Amino acid sequence: MYRRNPNIITLKAVDKSNWEECAELQPNPEQQRFMVSNLYSIAECQFLDGFLSKAIYNDDVLIGFTMFGLDPDDGNYWVYRFMIDERFQGRGHGYHAMLLVIDEIRKASDRTDVIMIGYKPDNELARKLYRKSGFREEGISPWGEMLAKYRFA
């Protein structure tokens, strides 16, 4: 039986013990058009220096996936992927997990002053989550995503 306990959200490295389970996570059907598969992201992370892929857990239950790191193009930290499996959405887990991502970046020795994130402009669930987490919209990128920025105080 799954139980909600957002106080016990943790991030763990994606490794040989959990990568297949991470690849099987799915957003709800309406959100699938907004993101690439976790399998693609896990593979992509192998070739992006400075990026980490993390499994999001509630207690010992895998509930989501994220990938973030220092982007060589602009020198800022970016959250490239962030998702909570459809079975665990709507319970506050995304918010608590995003705060952990922000905190992990805050503690990085190469931390920049901001964290960037991009999402499809019509992805209202993402917009609400990122705004609640402290990101502020900056405008539409040349590639068509809404860009949002988190500033460290």
Backbone as CSV, one residue per row, in Angstrom:
resi,resn,N_x,N_y,N_z,CA_x,CA_y,CA_z,C_x,C_y,C_z
1,MET,0.847,-1.189,0.000,0.000,0.000,0.000,0.885,1.242,0.000
2,TYR,0.641,2.123,-0.950,1.389,3.373,-1.038,0.795,4.382,-0.073
3,ARG,1.665,5.104,0.611,1.180,6.142,1.513,1.907,7.439,1.226
4,ARG,1.205,8.519,1.371,1.767,9.838,1.108,2.543,10.305,2.323
5,ASN,3.781,10.636,2.111,4.588,11.238,3.159,5.610,12.159,2.501
6,PRO,5.193,13.381,2.115,6.099,14.274,1.402,7.308,14.684,2.221
7,ASN,7.319,14.407,3.507,8.489,14.734,4.322,9.634,13.764,4.096
8,ILE,9.364,12.661,3.418,10.405,11.664,3.208,10.714,11.520,1.718
9,ILE,10.699,12.620,0.999,11.099,12.634,-0.403,12.624,12.714,-0.433
10,THR,13.241,11.872,-1.260,14.691,11.885,-1.400,15.070,11.775,-2.870
11,LEU,16.269,12.226,-3.168,16.863,12.067,-4.494,17.997,11.072,-4.386
12,LYS,18.006,10.106,-5.294,19.088,9.120,-5.331,19.607,9.033,-6.755
13,ALA,20.879,8.745,-6.895,21.478,8.619,-8.222,20.769,7.535,-9.024
14,VAL,20.629,7.792,-10.318,20.154,6.749,-11.210,21.370,5.881,-11.506
15,ASP,21.251,4.605,-11.219,22.369,3.684,-11.395,21.848,2.332,-11.885
16,LYS,22.707,1.326,-11.869,22.308,0.028,-12.416,21.191,-0.636,-11.619
17,SER,20.959,-0.186,-10.394,19.908,-0.808,-9.580,18.518,-0.237,-9.845
18,ASN,18.444,0.960,-10.472,17.122,1.581,-10.616,16.843,2.199,-11.982
19,TRP,17.778,2.145,-12.917,17.580,2.836,-14.189,16.410,2.279,-14.990
20,GLU,16.213,0.965,-14.953,15.112,0.391,-15.712,13.759,0.811,-15.136
21,GLU,13.670,0.841,-13.817,12.431,1.276,-13.181,12.180,2.765,-13.471
22,CYS,13.247,3.577,-13.483,13.106,4.992,-13.842,12.602,5.139,-15.279
23,ALA,13.105,4.301,-16.174,12.701,4.368,-17.578,11.224,4.039,-17.762
24,GLU,10.652,3.291,-16.856,9.245,2.890,-16.963,8.275,3.922,-16.389
25,LEU,8.757,4.910,-15.661,7.882,5.942,-15.106,7.209,6.709,-16.243
26,GLN,5.957,7.104,-16.036,5.199,7.836,-17.055,4.433,8.993,-16.433
27,PRO,4.423,10.149,-17.118,3.527,11.210,-16.663,2.100,10.823,-17.025
28,ASN,1.129,11.631,-16.601,-0.228,11.307,-17.010,-0.350,11.508,-18.522
29,PRO,-1.336,10.871,-19.155,-1.422,10.910,-20.620,-1.445,12.319,-21.218
30,GLU,-2.065,13.277,-20.549,-2.115,14.644,-21.073,-0.741,15.310,-21.073
31,GLN,0.162,14.848,-20.222,1.488,15.460,-20.115,2.528,14.802,-21.017
32,GLN,2.228,13.639,-21.566,3.232,12.912,-22.340,3.762,13.706,-23.526
33,ARG,2.920,14.557,-24.099,3.361,15.340,-25.254,4.362,16.436,-24.874
34,PHE,4.500,16.702,-23.588,5.383,17.769,-23.136,6.826,17.324,-22.895
35,MET,7.098,16.031,-22.896,8.447,15.605,-22.504,8.915,14.380,-23.260
36,VAL,10.231,14.261,-23.313,10.830,13.065,-23.884,10.800,11.969,-22.825
37,SER,11.056,10.751,-23.244,11.022,9.626,-22.305,12.179,9.705,-21.311
38,ASN,11.968,9.107,-20.166,13.057,9.040,-19.180,14.219,8.216,-19.714
39,LEU,13.934,7.202,-20.516,15.002,6.392,-21.098,15.912,7.276,-21.947
40,TYR,15.322,8.142,-22.761,16.117,9.071,-23.558,16.969,9.958,-22.644
41,SER,16.360,10.482,-21.580,17.082,11.367,-20.660,18.223,10.639,-19.959
42,ILE,17.999,9.394,-19.560,19.051,8.613,-18.907,20.222,8.421,-19.869
43,ALA,19.918,8.126,-21.128,20.977,7.977,-22.133,21.673,9.313,-22.381
44,GLU,20.891,10.383,-22.546,21.451,11.706,-22.804,22.416,12.135,-21.700
45,CYS,22.069,11.819,-20.481,22.881,12.227,-19.333,24.277,11.599,-19.363
46,GLN,24.413,10.466,-20.030,25.714,9.811,-20.124,26.706,10.619,-20.961
47,PHE,26.170,11.547,-21.769,27.012,12.300,-22.692,27.064,13.791,-22.392
48,LEU,26.414,14.213,-21.326,26.430,15.618,-20.930,27.300,15.779,-19.687
49,ASP,28.495,16.294,-19.874,29.377,16.516,-18.732,28.710,17.468,-17.744
50,GLY,28.798,17.138,-16.467,28.278,18.004,-15.427,26.801,17.837,-15.133
51,PHE,26.129,16.899,-15.792,24.707,16.671,-15.541,24.512,15.407,-14.727
52,LEU,23.499,15.437,-13.876,23.161,14.304,-13.020,21.733,13.873,-13.302
53,SER,21.513,12.568,-13.297,20.137,12.065,-13.340,19.850,11.489,-11.960
54,LYS,18.678,11.827,-11.447,18.303,11.411,-10.094,16.920,10.776,-10.107
55,ALA,16.799,9.730,-9.326,15.511,9.097,-9.080,14.887,9.791,-7.873
56,ILE,13.594,10.027,-7.948,12.866,10.674,-6.852,12.097,9.586,-6.113
57,TYR,12.350,9.496,-4.823,11.712,8.474,-3.991,10.857,9.115,-2.911
58,ASN,9.787,8.418,-2.540,9.029,8.698,-1.327,9.202,7.453,-0.483
59,ASP,9.885,7.586,0.639,10.351,6.428,1.406,11.175,5.571,0.447
60,ASP,10.787,4.336,0.213,11.527,3.471,-0.703,10.775,3.223,-2.007
61,VAL,9.770,4.050,-2.296,8.982,3.911,-3.515,9.463,4.930,-4.546
62,LEU,9.868,4.443,-5.726,10.291,5.323,-6.808,9.060,6.028,-7.372
63,ILE,9.078,7.356,-7.373,7.909,8.111,-7.821,8.211,9.084,-8.953
64,GLY,9.493,9.344,-9.249,9.785,10.329,-10.279,11.230,10.327,-10.719
65,PHE,11.535,11.266,-11.604,12.849,11.343,-12.237,13.180,12.807,-12.507
66,THR,14.457,13.151,-12.376,14.919,14.489,-12.732,16.344,14.417,-13.279
67,MET,16.698,15.421,-14.057,18.051,15.537,-14.605,18.409,17.018,-14.604
68,PHE,19.562,17.341,-14.070,19.979,18.745,-13.978,21.484,18.844,-14.005
69,GLY,21.976,20.042,-14.315,23.416,20.248,-14.326,23.787,21.609,-14.884
70,LEU,25.075,21.808,-15.014,25.644,23.061,-15.491,25.706,23.035,-17.018
71,ASP,24.946,23.913,-17.650,24.869,23.950,-19.110,26.078,24.702,-19.670
72,PRO,26.854,24.073,-20.553,28.048,24.736,-21.082,27.720,25.912,-22.004
73,ASP,26.513,25.957,-22.539,26.164,27.033,-23.471,26.035,28.383,-22.782
74,ASP,25.453,28.412,-21.580,25.285,29.701,-20.912,25.917,29.754,-19.522
75,GLY,26.478,28.643,-19.046,27.162,28.642,-17.753,26.249,28.632,-16.554
76,ASN,24.955,28.387,-16.763,23.996,28.326,-15.660,23.567,26.890,-15.395
77,TYR,23.095,26.656,-14.190,22.463,25.377,-13.888,21.090,25.347,-14.550
78,TRP,20.758,24.199,-15.124,19.466,23.976,-15.763,18.863,22.690,-15.228
79,VAL,17.563,22.697,-15.038,16.812,21.468,-14.798,16.270,21.081,-16.171
80,TYR,16.872,20.045,-16.762,16.468,19.608,-18.101,15.226,18.722,-18.065
81,ARG,15.099,17.920,-17.012,13.949,17.017,-16.906,13.455,16.998,-15.470
82,PHE,12.137,16.909,-15.359,11.532,16.771,-14.044,10.158,16.160,-14.236
83,MET,9.922,15.028,-13.607,8.619,14.399,-13.747,8.294,13.541,-12.536
84,ILE,6.994,13.469,-12.253,6.461,12.571,-11.235,5.542,11.600,-11.968
85,ASP,5.682,10.318,-11.682,4.858,9.295,-12.320,3.378,9.589,-12.088
86,GLU,2.570,9.262,-13.079,1.133,9.567,-13.009,0.460,8.989,-11.774
87,ARG,0.946,7.860,-11.272,0.331,7.230,-10.099,0.521,8.045,-8.818
88,PHE,1.489,8.973,-8.828,1.834,9.687,-7.605,1.640,11.196,-7.718
89,GLN,1.009,11.655,-8.794,0.785,13.091,-8.971,-0.355,13.573,-8.088
90,GLY,-0.359,14.875,-7.851,-1.435,15.508,-7.097,-1.343,15.324,-5.598
91,ARG,-0.179,14.956,-5.094,-0.006,14.685,-3.663,1.062,15.561,-3.017
92,GLY,1.572,16.543,-3.761,2.594,17.434,-3.219,4.021,16.941,-3.399
93,HIS,4.194,15.772,-4.012,5.540,15.217,-4.162,6.414,16.051,-5.103
94,GLY,5.830,16.556,-6.185,6.608,17.340,-7.142,7.207,18.581,-6.498
95,TYR,6.421,19.264,-5.712,6.899,20.464,-5.028,8.058,20.124,-4.093
96,HIS,7.891,19.111,-3.273,8.949,18.743,-2.327,10.200,18.249,-3.050
97,ALA,10.020,17.526,-4.137,11.167,17.050,-4.904,11.897,18.220,-5.568
98,MET,11.150,19.190,-6.097,11.796,20.344,-6.720,12.590,21.135,-5.694
99,LEU,12.079,21.264,-4.483,12.846,21.946,-3.437,14.156,21.211,-3.151
100,LEU,14.142,19.890,-3.217,15.378,19.120,-3.031,16.366,19.367,-4.170
101,VAL,15.863,19.438,-5.392,16.731,19.732,-6.540,17.369,21.107,-6.345
102,ILE,16.564,22.095,-5.997,17.086,23.447,-5.764,18.146,23.433,-4.660
103,ASP,17.877,22.696,-3.591,18.828,22.631,-2.482,20.125,21.937,-2.890
104,GLU,20.021,20.883,-3.690,21.233,20.192,-4.140,22.083,21.123,-5.008
105,ILE,21.443,21.877,-5.875,22.182,22.843,-6.698,22.761,23.952,-5.820
106,ARG,22.004,24.416,-4.836,22.480,25.456,-3.916,23.794,25.036,-3.251
107,LYS,23.933,23.751,-2.942,25.110,23.241,-2.239,26.281,22.904,-3.171
108,ALA,26.060,22.961,-4.479,27.115,22.594,-5.432,28.263,23.591,-5.373
109,SER,29.476,23.093,-5.482,30.651,23.963,-5.405,30.747,24.904,-6.605
110,ASP,30.152,24.521,-7.732,30.186,25.356,-8.930,28.855,26.067,-9.171
111,ARG,28.103,26.259,-8.108,26.771,26.862,-8.207,26.825,28.231,-8.866
112,THR,25.822,28.486,-9.654,25.659,29.800,-10.264,24.587,30.564,-9.470
113,ASP,24.312,31.782,-9.860,23.336,32.602,-9.133,21.894,32.245,-9.451
114,VAL,21.689,31.507,-10.558,20.336,31.185,-10.983,20.247,29.718,-11.416
115,ILE,19.021,29.236,-11.449,18.697,27.948,-12.052,17.671,28.247,-13.136
116,MET,17.859,27.663,-14.297,16.931,27.855,-15.410,16.142,26.571,-15.641
117,ILE,14.937,26.751,-16.159,14.106,25.618,-16.548,13.276,26.064,-17.742
118,GLY,13.008,25.153,-18.645,12.174,25.450,-19.802,11.033,24.457,-19.882
119,TYR,9.889,24.924,-20.369,8.731,24.045,-20.519,7.823,24.601,-21.607
120,LYS,6.980,23.732,-22.121,6.025,24.137,-23.156,5.083,25.183,-22.561
121,PRO,4.835,26.270,-23.289,4.008,27.350,-22.750,2.602,26.917,-22.323
122,ASP,2.067,25.858,-22.912,0.714,25.423,-22.545,0.707,24.326,-21.477
123,ASN,1.844,24.077,-20.860,1.920,23.076,-19.787,1.609,23.777,-18.457
124,GLU,0.330,23.895,-18.165,-0.113,24.631,-16.983,0.319,23.974,-15.672
125,LEU,0.339,22.638,-15.621,0.767,21.961,-14.390,2.219,22.291,-14.074
126,ALA,3.072,22.291,-15.102,4.478,22.646,-14.894,4.593,24.097,-14.444
127,ARG,3.871,24.991,-15.116,3.925,26.411,-14.771,3.584,26.624,-13.296
128,LYS,2.522,25.996,-12.829,2.092,26.161,-11.436,3.128,25.604,-10.463
129,LEU,3.663,24.417,-10.769,4.663,23.808,-9.893,5.916,24.672,-9.811
130,TYR,6.423,25.119,-10.948,7.663,25.879,-10.950,7.471,27.242,-10.278
131,ARG,6.330,27.868,-10.505,6.060,29.150,-9.843,6.013,28.959,-8.328
132,LYS,5.308,27.924,-7.879,5.211,27.649,-6.440,6.597,27.391,-5.843
133,SER,7.497,26.808,-6.633,8.850,26.475,-6.177,9.798,27.666,-6.208
134,GLY,9.353,28.797,-6.752,10.180,29.998,-6.740,10.711,30.437,-8.089
135,PHE,10.362,29.748,-9.171,10.795,30.143,-10.510,9.894,31.259,-11.023
136,ARG,10.495,32.192,-11.771,9.743,33.284,-12.367,9.966,33.269,-13.878
137,GLU,8.877,33.386,-14.607,8.949,33.321,-16.066,9.735,34.497,-16.633
138,GLU,10.561,34.176,-17.634,11.404,35.182,-18.290,10.944,35.473,-19.712
139,GLY,10.164,34.581,-20.302,9.722,34.767,-21.689,9.970,33.511,-22.515
140,ILE,9.578,33.580,-23.759,9.677,32.439,-24.669,11.079,32.402,-25.297
141,SER,11.664,31.209,-25.305,12.987,31.010,-25.890,12.893,30.962,-27.418
142,PRO,14.030,31.071,-28.107,14.021,30.928,-29.569,13.524,29.547,-30.024
143,TRP,13.644,28.535,-29.167,13.191,27.190,-29.532,11.749,26.920,-29.082
144,GLY,11.063,27.950,-28.562,9.634,27.852,-28.308,9.201,27.465,-26.910
145,GLU,10.152,27.294,-25.993,9.787,26.964,-24.613,9.678,28.228,-23.769
146,MET,8.812,28.160,-22.764,8.783,29.217,-21.750,10.008,28.997,-20.867
147,LEU,10.771,30.032,-20.634,11.926,29.950,-19.751,11.561,30.563,-18.408
148,ALA,11.975,29.892,-17.356,11.744,30.407,-16.008,13.059,30.328,-15.238
149,LYS,13.228,31.299,-14.348,14.494,31.442,-13.627,14.235,31.440,-12.126
150,TYR,15.080,30.696,-11.425,15.095,30.716,-9.963,16.350,31.471,-9.549
151,ARG,16.199,32.477,-8.712,17.354,33.264,-8.237,17.637,32.916,-6.774
152,PHE,18.900,32.604,-6.505,19.300,32.392,-5.124,19.380,33.738,-4.429
153,ALA,18.899,33.801,-3.198,18.892,35.080,-2.460,20.292,35.467,-2.029
